[in-house]
């Protein structure tokens, strides 16, 4: 379950300040990125009251709110001077995207890749595949993925490389994660070229489709609104350039 204090804080300020500014402020207050991301997803998936009366959680972050105003002003000025380069779509001439960790994704017609990193240490690669011209601010709203045809990919170092049975370990990991989240889901084995994994269809409380694929050194996690042709085309095109040589 998301941290209730962080949820209350985001509900109060999500419509007033940029998400990046909220994240940086809470980082300074000692809130881990994982807690922030979990609370953000929860807030974006649930209705936000038009007016939020300050309660216990609001009092906890009262001092943070003051510093936030200054941080937002600085960030807004910086963005005007230097837009983030990772917001620009990237695509090779033959309609493919080459990932930073050495993999290739074949893009559907009219699609582009929008790369970034999920963490400050740049160990988790984050790529959104979307139609050219898609507003990147929509990438934080998972509820729009199905409607806009957005597919998200996270690539992180594998925790399963040392396991004697990595596929079994991956299945246990996915089962435990879904149970902790309290989600109802269906699961099936997935084979992408020489790579093995598992595909999950979440039925409730928020419908979506995820694919977890074991690479040689990393884990690929795809997320989309539904299991449609675009999702399958992107996932099934995954190739590791090192292992395919």
ABEGO torsion letter per residue (X at the ends): XBBAAAAAAAAAAAAABBAAAAAAAAAAAGBBAAAAAAAAAAAAABBBBABBBBBAAAAAAAAAAAAAAAAAAAAAAAAAABBBAAABBBBBAAGBBBBAAGBBBBBBBGBBBBBBBABAAGABBBBBBBBBGBBAAAAABAAAAAAAGBBBBBBBBBAAAABABAAAAAAAAAAAAAAAAGBBBBBBBBBBEABBBBBBBBAOABBBBBBBBBBAABBBBBBBABBBAAAAAAAAABBBAAAAX
